Amino acid sequence: MKKFTSLLIGCSLALAGAAFAQQPEEQASPKKEKPAAEKTHAAEAQPGAKAAKPEATPPKQRGARNERPESKALKTEATPKSEKSAGPETNVPGQPAVSATPGAKHPAGREKGVKGANAKASPSATPATAATASAAPSVSAAGQQKARATGAGAAKKPDPQQVQQIKQQHTNFRAQPKPQQVPAVTFNQSYRIQGSEQWQGSQYEVFRSYHPERHDQGWYRSRYQRVELIGGGYYYWNNGYWYPAWGYSPSAEYYAYDGPIYVGHRAEPPDQVIADVQAELQQMGYYQGEVDGLLGPLTRQALTAYQADQGLTVTAAIDEPTLDSLGMG
């Protein structure tokens, strides 16, 4: 019995010891479960953090959307209406922040605004260009060619002292025929001076009414007091003009120009007056040929340029207004 009793006591003690030993383990187990709980809380926090991202994004989007109206308001207040095209250029640095938001279409609009500003700015040079273009037609084409070749200015006035010196030099001037350098014109009864019907004024009447006629010496002598051989052809003088006397002498019909030549009422020989005009136009930079007293193509070209620059009727001939303008009338 004693052995049985001692065995029971030992068993009870062993059970009690085992129960006592199990108590710390049961208390420690909750401690070990705390990390699991924390993991659970962390796991629960992660979805929350993921959910927070969408919540954080909308404020940025709202902030970006709110910035646009403010920038527009600033542009409206800071820049006048006339400077709207310059506004987008000042806000170009802010484009990346706006373009980061999905649906932001304003940068493209701003680029269009910049292009529009450049397009509006480009025509600003047009007036200067137009002004420059509108000034060129003030000088005739022949006058421009003359100015480029000689540097003479348009509408230059002759020097009276120089004119007197030229006239004195040509007091005894006599022209010589030069058919190879200055081709002669031929007789044409139906010839009329081209464009003369448009020349207005009594001083151009002789050019409008002129037509060549062929007569013998008796016919000319009976009507005109002066008929002279000048520069290879006969001319008759009538009321300030010299005319070709076609038919007066068939062997002497060298004429560089078929038409009236105005010399004034002093009745100076036509070759002398032509030489005076050539020398003066040469000094002024219009005439580049030789002073030969022949009213050839180069002389007529110089007269055309001078008349155009002086605002005279362009006749390419020595007429009364041209000779008066040169101070030789």
Phi, psi and omega in degrees: 000318179299321179292320180294320178295316180294328178293318177298315180299318180296320179296317180297320179295321180295318178297319179296319179295320179295321178295321179294323180289333181283338181298315178298324180294321179292325178287329181283334182298320175300324178298320179291333180282344179300314176303323178297319178295319178297321177298322179296315178297321178295318178297323178289330180287327181298311176302324178298319178295321178296322179290333181291333181298312175300327179291329179285328182294312181305320178301320179297317180297318179295322179296319179295320178293325180289334181289329182297309178301324181295318180296322177296319180296319179297318179297321181293322182280325188277329185247140175290170181297327181288346182249021180299326182294333180277344183300312183299331182292325181287338181260008180299320179301335181276001184295318182302320181296323181284323183289344180292331178284139186295159167083008181276114183249001185291326180303319178299319178297321179292321177299320176299322179296320179295316177298321178297323179295318178296320179295324179286330183284330185299319181291355183295336179277351184299316181302318180296319178296317180296320179299316178300315178298320181290343180278337186297317184293359181292341178244139181294163180297317178294322178294322178296318178298318178297317181295322179293324184282326188241343183078009180285143180279156180289150176059036178287138182267142179289152179271120183303320180295321178295321178299316179296321178296319180296318181295323178293324180293331185255023181299320181250025183289137176226126181280150177241141180295138179223071184297334180284323178274320182236099184298146179277150174273160180248158181288134178215108185299330180271007181292136172229149180290121186296130177082356184293336179294343180263356180277115185267143177117151182293334182290350178249008182297322181296330179283324180291324185267355186288136169209138185295144175227146179246122180220168179271180184296320181299319180299315181290319183293330181283346185245332186232138183284331184238119171228120188226151174274115185225117174063034176095003178210157180271139178232152172241147183256136180208111170053050174093355182235148170256136181235149174295131179265075181298132178090349181298316175212103182304337180277351180228075180230052175265109179231125177279341183214133179255096181168174180290146176235117183278132179230356183092177185276359176279351175061038175295150180300145184295325180294326178292317179293320178298319179296320177300314181296318179299315181296319180292316178295330177293316179296327181276354176093009181271323187253129182249001184268195181270145175280095185241357179075015180247131183274069182270188184300318181295320179294320180292326176294318178296320177297321178300314180295317181295314180299320179295318181291331181272357181076021179270165173294127184279105180248344184057028180223168175271101180246176185297311179299324181290314180295321175296320180296326178279357181076025183241009183285000000 
